[in-house]
Amino acid sequence: MTAHSLPVHVPLVTQPLGLWGSLTAARRNILSIIPEIATRQPMVSGKTGKRWHMVMDPDALKQVLLEKLDDYPKSDVTKNLLRPAIGESLFVAEGAHWRWQRRAAAPAFSHRNVSNLAPIMSKAAENACRRITNAGPHAIDIHDEMVRATFEVISDVTFSGDDGFDRDATHRAIDNYIDQTARISLLDMLGAPDWVPRPDRIFAGRAVKQMKAVADRAIQTRKTRPQSGIPDLLDLLLSGQDPETKRTMNTAELRDNLLTFIVAGHETTALTLAWALYLCAFDQTIQSQARAEAQAALGSLSPATADDLPALPLIRRIVDESLRLYPPAALLSRTAQRADTLGGREIRSGDTVILPIYALHRNHLLWDSPDTFAPDRFMDRKTIRRFSYLPFGDGPRICIGASFALQEAVIILASLLARFRFTPVPCRTPSPVMILTLRPKGGVWLRADPV
């Protein structure tokens, strides 16, 4: 099989980069520091300023994410990047402070509550179809379209009915924050303490203040004027209580978690959809099969609903395969708290343990033809080894919104494929680049023709 018959991928390094080379490469694309050998080995270790280990071995990953969770907290680099915006929320907190928040928030993401929010997803899918139709049969940046659709969903499930909520301003503030703060600095790679100023982050202060002010206003308004009807995410978090301690979230904790869900909840699903549509345009045979499935399930031109999900197994497999090839959280890092052994390697306290999900999902020891687009590899999920597929992480800290994201992605993707044929635009191939998430540099430009 030639490289031309494979979807786009990140060119991984074949020679050691050194500290300065690693820094330069990481600021352009974090994934470009992954050695190509990481797709063919269970573990790779080295030293760039400090000792690091890349882990692609499912048994070792089980140790990090499940069996010794508290020994491998999120790295200081990760926390330093995100804490200014989302405080000590679920994504950043550790230990007991994380556990009580997780218990308090978990009911909000129960199957029943996620299903109840599906009509908002269907409405956003319908709006996206209408915008694409109105744009005419021209090339469109489908990534921009999906960001708009998923932000519509997340703002409706968090701030529904709040007329004072400025969606565009909040969206701009979030984008500015991600763009300005998510670039790894040399100070981070050298392990400099928090109090040393990071220039990139100083400029992001205004965007963070704006985001927090919007969320605080919405929480205070909802506390004084409760909604009627189906509870949205803000209602569910306001009523959330840790069943063990009876503790509830104060305004700052509510705000930080709300911002976590808004930032993570729309960015990652938009990326999943953009990459899924790129892959469908790349493989017209699979796209045609998915379209037939969607049209049979949806019947008329109405958007997909939660009730349609069981009739859309291929579209769900396309979402899963997109998350394998282009996981939004494509590289995670942890800091070892004590000496350990992972996959036969000595781990010292303070070592950086890197979970390169991108390399794990393309590891030749775990996947057949790992760089090919083959949704049917998910036909029988029992054949996929646990901890070899981690788009949402695993163990106790598995993404709390995973079922929400999957439901949203399948509803929107089915609705679009039922109505449009997507084809690539020559000379506009996206390039996978990870800064904070795995984004398509240059956008995902596709032609959308009504069917």
Secondary structure, DSSP 8 states (H G I E B T S, - for coil): --GGGS------BSS--HHHHHHHHHHH-GGGGSBGGGGTSSEEEEESSSEEEEE--HHHHHIIIIITGGGS-B-HHHHHHHHHHHTT-TTT--HHHHHHHHHHHGGGGSHHHHHHTHHHHHHHHHHHHHHHHHT-SSEEEHHHHHHHHHHHHHHHHHHTT-TT--HHHHHHHHHHHHHHH-S--HHHHTT--TTS--HHHHTTHHHHHHHHHHHHHHHHHHHHS---SS--HHHHHHT---TTT-----HHHHHHHHHHHHHHHHHHHHHHHHHHHHHHHH-HHHHHHHHHHHHHHH-SS----GGGGGG-HHHHHHHHHHHHHS-SS--EEEE--S-EEETTEEE-TT-EEEE-HHHHTT-TTTSSSTTS--GGGGSSGGGS-TTS--TT--GGGS-TTHHHHHHHHHHHHHHHHHHEEEEE-TT---EEEESSSEEEET--EEEEEE-
